[in-house]
Amino acid sequence: MRFVLVFALLAARASCYHVPRDEPVAASSLSPEKLTLSSSSSPAGPEDFHITPHLYKRAEYLPRDRLFRFVANLIAIEALKGDFESNFTDNVMRIRELTHPGLMLTASINVPGKSIPRRFIYWGLTRMMDRFVKGNEYVKSYYPMTWQGQYAGVFGISFGESDDPDFDKVLNLTAKNAAQVEEIQVPDAATIAPIVSGYVPGLQWSYEFYGSVTLPAVDLGMSVIGALVQAAELPDGHNITTFGGGFPPRYKVLQAAWSTSSPPPGSAVSSPKLNKYLLTGTISSSLHQSQLQNDYRQLRVQVRDQGQLVVGGGDFPLPANAEDPRNGVDVA
C-alpha cells in the first residue's frame, strides 16, 4: 500500500478527499470536512532538474531510519534559515548528524564565486531517498546535479569521515574545506518542534497515537520529506490557514494540519494562521514521534497556547481508490 502525506489548503480547487467522520482528529468542530492538495509542484523538483547516482554498493549500509531523520531535519532546519530561492553561503557545504555518529552530507559546486541554491539540495535529497527506497540500498553515494542541461553542483552522503580520495575529489574536498563542518544534533527526545517554539515562544506540543492502521515506515518517511520540501517553498512570514503537500502519486498518507481558532489574549501567536515555523514543526512530528515510540499508527498532533488549541493535525490513510489530482515527476 502506498501513501502520500497531504496537508489541506482551504482555497485549493484540486480533487478532494473525505476525512472519515469517526476519525478522532481533534475536537469535531475543528475537523475539516474535506482536504485538498495545495501545490502542483513535486518535492523531487521539475523535469529539467536531474541527478546521476553513483552508489558504493560494497560500502557499509547507512542506518535507514536515522538517515530518514537526518534528511528530514536537515531540510527543516535549513528551510528555517534561508529562503527557498536563496543559495548556501559557501561553495562547499558539509553537515554532520551527531546523534548517530558519522552521517555526513557534503555538497559543493566547483565554480569560483558560486554556491549551490538551497532548492537543488532539497530536490536532490528527495530523489536520493526515493532511489534508496526503490532499490532498498542505503549506501554511501554521490550525485552530480544538472539544471536545464547545465552542471549545478554535486552532493554526497557518507557514514563517518571519508577515507576515499576519489570520493573526496568528486566532492571537491580539500584539507581546508573538509574541516569546515556544520553539526546538527537532534537528541532522541526532541523534534524540530522545540526549534520552532524558539520562533513562537510559549507553545505546547502534544502527540497521541490511535487506531489500528499501521503506516509503512519508508512511506511515512518519504511523505514527511516531501511535505517539508514543499513547506520550504513558503516565503518567510507568510501565513496560511491550511497547507497541502506530499509526494504523490508514489507515497500516500493523508495528514491534515490546520489552524483551529483565534489565539487567546496575550498569545505569542500573532494570528489564527499557520506560519512556516508552526507548519514545519507539525510535519516533522509524524516521522520523529513514530520512530521515537516505534509506533506507526495514526498520529494526532496538537499545538496549544495558554491551554487553547491553535493548531490541529493528524495522519489518515488514503482510500485505495483515491484519485490523485496531479502527476508526480518521474525520478526513476
Number of C-alpha atoms within 10 A of each C-alpha: 12 17 26 27 31 30 29 25 23 18 11 16 11 16 14 17 18 13 19 12 11 7 15 13 26 18 10 12 8 15 21 19 13 15 26 25 26 21 17 14 18 24 30 27 22 16 13 10 18 24 22 13 15 13 17 16 12 8 13 12 14 17 13 17 14 16 19 22 21 24 19 27 23 20 25 26 18 15 25 18 10 15 17 22 12 12 17 18 12 15 19 25 22 21 19 24 24 15 14 17 11 16 21 24 22 21 25 24 22 17 12 7 8 17 21 24 17 21 23 25 20 28 22 25 27 26 25 22 22 20 16 16 16 9 9 11 16 23 21 22 17 24 23 21 22 17 15 11 10 11 14 22 26 25 26 25 25 23 20 13 12 15 8 8 10 10 17 16 10 16 24 20 19 11 7 7 14 17 10 12 15 13 12 16 15 16 10 12 8 14 21 22 21 15 17 21 17 11 14 17 14 14 23 16 18 10 14 12 17 16 10 9 11 12 22 15 17 20 22 24 27 28 30 29 32 30 27 27 30 26 27 27 16 16 14 16 10 10 19 18 18 25 28 25 31 32 30 24 17 18 22 27 27 28 31 30 31 27 24 25 15 15 21 17 8 9 16 16 21 13 17 18 21 24 24 22 25 23 27 27 22 28 31 22 24 27 25 24 21 19 18 12 9 10 16 21 20 25 23 24 26 21 22 16 20 15 10 16 22 23 27 22 26 26 26 25 20 22 14 10 6 12 12 16 15 15 13 19 18 12 16 7
